[in-house]
Amino acid sequence: MSTVVGQSGIDMLDPKGLTRKLIVFVLPVLACGIVQQSFNAVDIAVVGKYVGPQALAAVGANGPVIGLIVNLFMGLSLGANVVIANFIGQRNGQGVQRAVATSAAIALISGIGMTVIGLAIAKSILGLLDTPESVIDKATEYLMIISLGFPGMMVLNFGSAILRSIGDTRRPFYCLVIGGIVNVALNLVFVLLFGMNVEGVAIATSISNYVSAACIVYILIKEKGDIKLEYRRIRIWRSELGKIIRIGLPAGVQGMVFAFSNVFIQSGINSFGSDTVSGSAAALTYEFYCYFVIVAFTQATIAFIGQNYGARQYFMCRRIFNRCMILSLVTCGFFNLLIVVFHNQAIAIFTDDSTVAAHAATRICGVLVFQFIACSYEISGGALRALGYSVLPMIITILGTCVLRIAWCSMKLWNSFAELLVIYPVTWIMTGIVMIIAYYIISRKVLKPIAQ
């Protein structure tokens, strides 16, 4: 049975230097998130500065819609991460190889399926969201072009999940940096040199997705350990598929319903007009940047606990959870506060329009300042998934966050943009309390006996 799983990973089973290892793991994941979000941020900045508020609104209106389409399949990549990490902890080389092959097949199939869905529903779903008539045509064009890049996006995310399972977070970051450079360069060329509109930034983003995907595929093909990708072995192994779906599907459904609730909120935002949509889009960019701090520590929680749970090092699972929770709360809170303090400068990157800027400030000061609270349920939910409990965090998040947001928007108990946004911190607090309680109940049951 093979025990070699990779060349560039972190030893997650050794308790020595845990905080340092977590930080080494988290920094490239955080950087990956920043670079990946920058694909959209650059789109927003370029059209906001060089095309105008209408184009900015067209791009911004697509954020929740794209999330709705991609989240279901993104959850499966999380499932792949957990399954491969568990096999590594068990020293099951054959299981690792089959899980990698199955992940590659899922990435290709889901990417193509997402493209078909995106092209089919683009204009109808934007219409259902009451997207302002002045921007709906440009928004539809942007979404359809972005949909063509979904296969590249899925290959990139599944490939990154495979590498993260062995503790390798640096090389996915390098792949995204290369794609990010391509994205920025093509944005400027298409918009400034060729005079293109939203279609230019969409084409640039789709191309950059394929560039990053090609880089990560090259890395996996050249890998020497069990995670090496071989074209002739790409197929779906039923046992590994079942495990990936059991962990990943609930996470994907949660992400999709979560995005669906944000679509409802976006519909409410759209009702205030294109200036509010533009301001919200600019502010939301910073929420995404800070959210990637939480995502990075959640990925660390999943990968580290996944390996240690597979190796039956239960005392390490508890230690990892506590360390990730504290680090994520402190780090995310710091960045939240930093952006709130310098929000005028942050908004100026995206727009010079005073009305749009005022709406962006409303969102930053009313929502972003509380975002660190979301660490409570994301880290706890990630730990539960690493322990094999994926349905429970899905149910808690859907009820505590998604249902309440949908109800808030449906009842229309708000009269202003600021009042609409109040639901964000309320749902973060409620969901966090329940998720932490659920984690402690489950962990007391499954992490015994505690190895010393």
N, C-alpha and C positions, 0 to 999 in steps of 0.2 A: 504493500500500500504506500503510495507516494506521500511524502510529508512536506515536500517543497512547494510552497504556494506562491512565491513571488520574490522579486529581487529588491524592491525598494520600500518595503513596508515597515511599520512600527511594531515592536514586540508588545502587544496589548495584554499579554498574560503575565508579564513581570510587574509586580506591584511597585517596584522602585521607580521613583521619579514620575509618578502618575500625573501630577499637575503639568509638568514640563511636556510629557507625551501628549496630553490632551491639547495643550496650546499648539504644539507642533502639528498635530492633526487638524486643529480647528482653523489655523491661520490660512492655509491654502484653500480650505473649503469656503471660508468667508470671502477670500479673494476671488474664488470662482463665482460665487453669488454676485459679488460686486461687478465683476466683468460681464457676467451674463445679463444682469439687470441693465448694465450700461449699454447693451445693444438697444434696448428700448429707450433708455435715457438720452442717448445720442440722437435717436430718431426725434424725440420730443424737443431736445434743445435745438437741433438744426431747423426743424420746421417752425418752431416757435420764434426763433431769431430771424430766420431768413425767408420764411414763407408767410407766416402770420397766425393770428389766434384761431382762425377757422381750421387751418391744417393741424394746429396743435390739438384742437378739440377732436378732430377726426382720428388722430392717433390715440389720444387719451381715452376715448370712448371704447376702445377695443380691449383694454387691459382685462376687465372682468370676463369678457367673452372668450378671450384666448385662454384664460385660466379655467373656464368652464370646460373647454374642449380638451385641454391637455392633462388636467389633474387626475382623471381616472387612471390614465396610463402611467403617469409619474409615480403613482402609488405602487405600481408593480415593480418599478425599479427599486423602491425601498424594500419590497419583499425580496428581491434578488440579493440586496445587500445583506439582509438578515440571514437568509438561507446559506449564502456562501460563507459568511462569518461563522455561523454555527458549524458548518462542515470543517472549516479551518481549525476551530477549537477542538473538534473531535478527531483531527488528523485524518480526515476522510478525503484523500486526494481524488478518488474517482467521483465522489459526490460533487466536489468543487468543479471538476471538468464538465460534468453533465449540467450543472447549474449555469456555468458560463455559456455553454452551447445553447441552452434553452433561453437564457437571457438575450442572447444575440438574435435568436429567431423572433422572440416577442418584440424586441425593439423594431425590427424591420416591418413586421406585420402591423403593429400598432401605429407606427409612423405613417404608413400608407393609409391606414384606416382613418387616422385623424385628418389627413389631407382631404380625403373624400368628404368627410363630415364638414370640414371648414368651408370647402367650396360650395357645398350644398345648402348650408344654412346661413351663410354670411349676411345677405341683405335682410332676410326674414327675421333673424334674431335681433339684429340692430334696430329694425323697425319696431319689434315688440318692446324694446327697451325705451321707446320714445326718444330715440336719438334725434336731435334737432335736424329739421329738413335741410338746413343750410350746410350740414356736414355729412349727411348720411351716405351720399354717393362716394365721397372721398374715403369715409370710414370703411365702406364695403370693399372698395378697391384695395385698401391697405390690408384688410383681413384676408382677402382671397390670395393675395401675393404671399403674405406671411404663412398661410396654410401650406403653400408649396414647399416651405422649409421645415415642416414638421418631422419628416423622416430623419433629417439630419439632427434635429433637436433630440429625438428619441434615442438615436444611436449614441449621441454624446452623453446623455444622462444615464443610460444603461451602462455604457463603458466606464463612466465615472464611478457608478455604484460598484462595479466589479473591482476597480482599483482601490476604492475606499475600504472594501471588505478586508483587504490585507494591510490597511493602514497607510496606503499610498495616496496622499492628497495633493502632492506637488505636481505630478505630471498632468492630471486633469486641469489644474490651474494653468500650466504652460499652454495646453491646447486652447483654452479659452482666451488667453492673452493673444495668441496668434489670430484667432477669430475676431477678437475685439479690435485689433489693429486694422484688420481687413474691413471691418464694419465701419469704423471711423473714416478710413480713407475713401471707401466707396460712397458713403453718405455725402461727403464734401464734393466728390467728383460728380455724382449724379445730380445733386441739388444746385451747387454753385457753378459748376462748369457746363453741365448739360441743361440746366434750368428745369429739372424735373420737380414734381410736387411730392405728395405722400407716397406715390408709387416708387420714387427713387429710394427713399429710406427703407421701404419694405423690401425691395429687391436686395439692397445692401445687407439687411439683416438675414434674409434667407440664405444668401451666398455664404455669409460668415458662419452660419450654423453648419453648413456642409464642410467648410474648411476645418472647423474645430472637430467635427465628427471624423473626418479623414485622418486627422492627427491622432486621435485616440484609438482608432482602429489599427493604425500603423504600430502604436505602442503595444497593443494587445497581441498582435501578430508576432512581434519580435520578443515578447515575454518568454522567459525560460522555464517558469514554474507551472503549476497546475492551472493557473488562470490564463495560460496562453490560448489565444483564439486561433482555431484552425477552420478554414472554410468548409472542408469536407466533413467536419463534425457538427456543423450548425444544424440543429434539428431540435424538436421539442421532445424532451424526455418526460414521460407522463408523471413519474413520481416527483421529479424536481418541479415540474410545472404546478402540480398540486400544492406543494409547499410554498412556492412563490405566490400563488393565488391566495392561499389561506392567510398569508401575512400581508400581501400587497393589495389585494382587492378591497378589503375594508378600509385601508388607508387611502386608496384611490377614490372609493365612494365618498369617504369623508371629505377629501379634497374637492371633489366635484360638487358635493352639496354645499360645502363651504364657499366655493366660487359662485354657486347658484345664489346663495344668500347675498353675496357681494354684487351680483348682477341686479338683484332687487334694489340694493342701495344705489347702484349706478343709475337705475331708472329714476329714483328719486332725485338724484343729482342732476340728471338730464332735464328734469322738469323746471329747473331754475335757469336754464339757458346755456348757451355756448361759453360765455365768460366763466360761469361757475364750473362747467365741465373742464375747461382749460386750467383753471386754478387748482381744482381737485387733482387733475392729472400730474401737475408739477409737484404738488405736495406728496402725492401717493408714491412718487419716485423715491423720496427719502424714507417713507415707511418701508418700502421694499428693501432699501439698503440696510436699514436697521434690523429688519426682519431676518435678513441673512445671517446676522449674528446668532439669532435664535436657531435658525436652520443648521448652522455649522455645529453648534453644541448639541443639537438634537441628533445630527448624524454621528457625532462622536459618541453620544450615549448609546445609540443603536449598535455601532460597530464594536465598541469596547465591551459593552454588556453582552452582545451577541456571541463574541468569542469566548468570554469568560464563563458565560452560562453553558455553552457547549462543552467547555473544559471542566465544568462543575466547580469553578472557583467562586462560590457564592458570596464570600466575604468581599471580593473585589467588585461584584455587581452593586452591592450597597454603597461601597466607597465611591465608585464611578458616578452613580446617580447623585449623591450629595455634592460631589465636586462640580459636576456639570451644572447643576441647578444654581449653585452659588456664583460660579463664574459667568454664567449666561445672564443672570439678573444684574450683576454689577456692570458687565460690559455693555449690554443693551441699554441699561439705564443711563450710562455715561454718554453714549452716542445720541440717545434721545434728547438729553438735556443740552448737549453741545449744539445740535441742530436748532432746537427751540431758541437758544440764546442768540444764534447767528442766522435766524430765519430770513431776515431781509436780504442778506448776502446770498443765501442759498437759493432763494426764489429768483433773484436777479439773473441767475445762470440760464433760466428757462424763458423768462419773459420780461419785457420792458413796459407792458401794459399795466397801469396802476390798478384797474378794476380786477383784472385776472390775479394780480399779485395779492390783493386784499383777500380774495377767496382762498388762495393758497395759504396765506397766513392763518386764516380761520381754521383750516384743517390741521396744520402743523401744531398750533397751540392748543387745539381742542382734542386731538387724537394722539399725535406722535408722543406727546409728553407722558402718556400712560402706557405706551406700547410694551415696555419691559414686563408688565404684568402677564403678557401672553407666554412668557417663559414657563410659568407655573404649569400650564397644561401641555405645552409642546414637549418639554423635557420629560414630564411624567408619562405622557402618551408614548413617547419614543422608547422609554424604559419598558413599558408594558409590551410593546411590539417585540422588542428584543427578547423578552421572556416568553414569547409565543402567544400573547394575548392581544390580538389586533382588532377584534370586534368590539370589545368594551370601550376602548378610547374613541372608536368611531361613533358609537352610540352617544357617549357623553358629549363629544364635540358637536354632533348634529343637533342634539337637544339643547345643549347649553349655549351654543353660539348661533348655529344656522337657523333653527326654528324661531328663536327670539328675534333675530334680525329680520327675518321674513315677516313675522307678525308685526314688528315695529313699523316696517315700511308699508305693509298692507293696511294697517289701521290709520295711517297718516295722522298720528298724534303730534306731529311736528309742523311748525309754521315757517321755519327758516333753515338755511343750510347748516348752521351751527347746531340747532336742535336735532336735525336728522343724524348728525354724527355722534350724538351722545351714546347711542347704542353700542358703539365699539368698546369703550372701557367697561361698560356695564356687563357685557357678555364675557369679556376677558376675565373679570373678577369671578363671576359665577361659575364659569367652566373650570377655571383654575382650582377653585376650592374643591369641587367634586372630583376632579382628576387626581389631585394629590391624595385625597382620601382613598380613592380606588387603588392607586399604586401601593400605598402602605398596607392595605388589606391583602392584595394579591402577593406582594413581596414577602409578607410574613408567612404565607402559605408555601410558596414555591422555592424560597431561598433558605430552606432548612434541610439538613443541618448546616450551620455556617462553618465552613472550613477555617481552621486556624493556621 
